[in-house]
């Protein structure tokens, strides 16, 4: 086998390996202050490990997130507050914004971008309120931690095709599942209207099909 063939073979094998983002490291100047801030938001404290010479690792996890956040002393050379654009996906942007505001976070308020594709840097082209048609991926809310590390909520209700394998679709909290059930119920109500208003005995199957399709970005049932 030539070197080129070996490289192609290794590249092909690499595409078959699952790579799950597990941890994001953020730089902070005061570990205890950061710990109090994030746990005050309701994030789970997973670890607080001290080491020699001032080394310290703190890990927290946002509710429902498969990815955790690590900060501490001597864990990164990045400047405190330099982590920006960290996204937290929520199914109801207004509820999420209100919940963190109630826990003491200084929220930006819900906004959408003038361009409608993604948000610009900083506060450029922000328009107050959720996306006019409440399009999935289109509504945001921002906050920072005490060092200025920047976080954004992004509302996602229907995934674009190919973003999530239907077999890997999950609901990571009761609120997430409840929101999906409400959207399925509303869509099913329209489905029953289109079919003459007759009660659908197979509504659990229809709900399940709708909820999985919504998460995976497949065509929604009608």
VOGU-3710 file (C-alpha; in Angstrom, 3 decimals, decimal comma):
1> xxxxxxxxxx> 0,000/0,000/0,000  1,345/3,428/-0,944  1,561/6,319/1,528  -1,263/8,064/-0,362  -3,478/4,976/-0,184  -2,728/4,600/3,527  -3,690/8,214/4,168  -6,969/7,781/2,284  -7,714/4,604/4,231  -7,047/6,318/7,549
11> xxxxxxxxxx> -9,213/9,282/6,535  -12,069/6,940/5,612  -11,790/5,158/8,959  -11,788/8,489/10,766  -15,181/9,420/9,356  -16,667/6,391/11,130  -15,504/7,486/14,593  -17,985/9,274/16,836  -16,528/12,514/18,184  -18,701/13,978/20,913
21> xxxxxxxxxx> -17,875/17,436/22,228  -17,452/16,770/25,948  -15,932/19,873/27,547  -15,424/23,552/26,754  -12,714/25,344/28,773  -13,316/29,009/29,598  -10,823/31,465/31,150  -11,736/33,174/34,436  -9,834/35,424/36,830  -11,570/34,410/40,075
31> xxxxxxxxxx> -12,445/30,731/40,345  -14,698/31,005/43,380  -16,609/33,909/41,850  -17,115/31,987/38,623  -18,180/28,885/40,532  -20,769/30,872/42,481  -22,067/32,480/39,289  -22,539/29,293/37,286  -23,948/27,190/40,094  -26,234/30,134/40,873
41> xxxxxxxxxx> -27,651/29,744/37,359  -28,637/26,208/38,291  -25,750/24,495/36,536  -24,700/21,195/38,080  -21,374/21,186/39,936  -19,550/18,063/38,747  -16,108/18,557/40,229  -13,823/20,922/42,112  -10,366/19,403/42,158  -7,399/21,228/43,743
51> xxxxxxxxxx> -3,834/20,386/42,775  -0,306/21,449/43,528  1,013/24,995/43,051  -2,443/26,540/42,850  -3,720/24,279/40,080  -7,497/23,847/40,283  -10,186/22,402/38,020  -13,894/23,156/38,373  -16,446/21,486/36,093  -20,091/22,524/35,735
61> xxxxxxxxxx> -22,812/21,390/33,348  -25,819/23,364/32,063  -29,171/21,598/32,657  -29,844/19,086/29,917  -26,458/19,558/28,242  -24,238/16,606/27,211  -21,282/19,019/27,153  -19,726/20,458/30,312  -17,737/23,608/31,069  -14,380/23,679/32,840
71> xxxxxxxxxx> -12,620/26,661/34,392  -10,058/27,024/37,142  -6,486/28,027/37,850  -3,693/27,162/35,415  -6,039/25,299/33,050  -5,785/27,723/30,107  -3,527/30,532/28,960  -6,417/32,432/27,361  -7,282/35,827/28,800  -10,231/35,902/31,240
81> xxxxxxxxxx> -13,375/36,958/29,417  -12,028/36,110/25,955  -14,426/33,196/25,358  -17,253/34,554/23,208  -20,184/33,172/21,237  -20,825/30,165/23,477  -24,262/28,868/22,506  -26,865/27,224/24,700  -29,759/25,733/22,721  -33,241/26,138/24,191
91> xxxxxxxxxx> -36,723/25,281/22,956  -38,385/28,429/24,357  -36,244/31,561/24,224  -38,546/33,759/26,298  -38,852/31,230/29,115  -35,086/30,680/29,173  -34,392/34,416/29,180  -36,789/34,991/32,080  -35,444/32,011/34,053  -31,835/33,227/34,021
101> xxxxxxxxxx> -32,853/36,818/34,692  -34,677/35,558/37,788  -31,433/33,875/38,900  -29,507/37,114/38,678  -27,972/36,988/35,194  -27,937/40,316/33,346  -29,795/39,302/30,211  -29,823/41,214/26,941  -33,488/40,497/26,381  -34,714/38,418/23,460
111> xxxxxxxxxx> -33,551/39,591/20,041  -33,171/38,499/16,438  -30,675/39,521/13,784  -31,540/41,906/10,957  -29,974/39,516/8,452  -32,006/36,550/9,655  -29,260/33,963/9,117  -27,173/34,105/12,292  -26,280/36,856/14,744  -23,544/39,381/14,065
121> xxxxxxxxxx> -20,681/40,068/16,467  -21,366/42,039/19,593  -24,622/43,936/19,398  -24,476/44,704/15,677  -27,791/44,475/13,783  -29,780/43,266/16,787  -33,538/43,814/16,603  -35,629/43,540/19,761  -37,940/40,582/20,184  -37,930/37,035/18,823
131> xxxxxxxxxx> -37,746/36,295/15,109  -40,958/37,661/13,480  -42,107/34,216/12,346  -40,458/32,502/15,343  -38,272/30,596/12,888  -36,136/27,874/14,398  -32,526/29,083/14,918  -33,654/32,720/14,588  -34,138/34,022/18,161  -31,435/34,796/20,708
141> xxxxxxxxxx> -30,719/36,189/24,170  -27,273/36,989/25,561  -25,522/37,211/28,911  -21,984/37,261/30,257  -20,282/35,827/33,308  -18,440/38,107/35,781  -15,297/38,046/33,603  -17,155/38,893/30,405  -17,184/35,459/28,790  -20,120/35,696/26,397
151> xxxxxxxxxx> -23,019/33,248/26,218  -26,060/33,170/23,961  -29,330/31,318/24,113  -30,507/30,227/20,669  -34,028/28,935/20,166  -34,147/25,728/18,137  -37,439/23,920/17,717  -36,996/22,185/14,353  -33,595/20,939/13,291  -32,303/21,394/9,769
161> xxxxxxxxxx> -31,953/18,102/7,836  -28,948/15,997/8,712  -28,122/17,775/11,979  -29,352/14,953/14,225  -29,619/11,248/13,465  -33,182/10,168/14,171  -31,822/7,207/16,134  -29,932/9,607/18,386  -32,831/11,964/19,059  -33,127/12,681/22,763
171> xxxxxxxxxx> -34,982/14,958/25,153  -32,630/16,119/27,846  -35,087/17,621/30,333  -38,760/17,545/31,268  -39,148/21,091/29,905  -37,590/20,043/26,585  -39,919/17,054/26,301  -42,965/19,082/27,379  -42,222/21,704/24,721  -41,942/19,032/22,027
181> xxxxxxxxxx> -45,229/17,487/23,159  -46,995/20,859/22,992  -45,765/21,492/19,447  -46,782/17,968/18,429  -50,213/18,464/20,000  -50,755/21,721/18,111  -49,657/20,148/14,821  -51,832/17,097/15,463  -54,824/19,330/16,064  -54,335/20,775/12,578
191> xxxxxxxxxx> -53,912/17,231/11,246  -57,303/16,217/12,687  -58,932/19,303/11,169  -57,604/18,321/7,747  -58,966/14,804/8,174  -62,505/15,974/8,939  -62,215/16,512/12,681  -62,378/12,817/13,491  -60,470/11,717/16,592  -57,234/9,977/15,636
201> xxxxxxxxxx> -56,953/6,754/17,622  -53,313/6,450/16,590  -52,310/9,855/17,935  -49,411/8,448/20,047  -47,754/7,099/16,882  -48,349/10,424/15,100  -46,853/12,357/18,044  -43,787/10,114/18,100  -43,272/10,460/14,347  -43,637/14,239/14,544
211> xxxxxxxxxx> -41,273/14,663/17,507  -38,517/12,528/15,989  -38,871/14,214/12,604  -38,686/17,638/14,240  -35,460/16,785/16,049  -33,752/15,151/13,091  -34,830/17,702/10,488  -36,871/15,189/8,475  -40,129/16,092/6,737  -42,862/16,641/9,316
221> xx> -46,015/14,528/9,065  -49,186/16,301/7,975
//
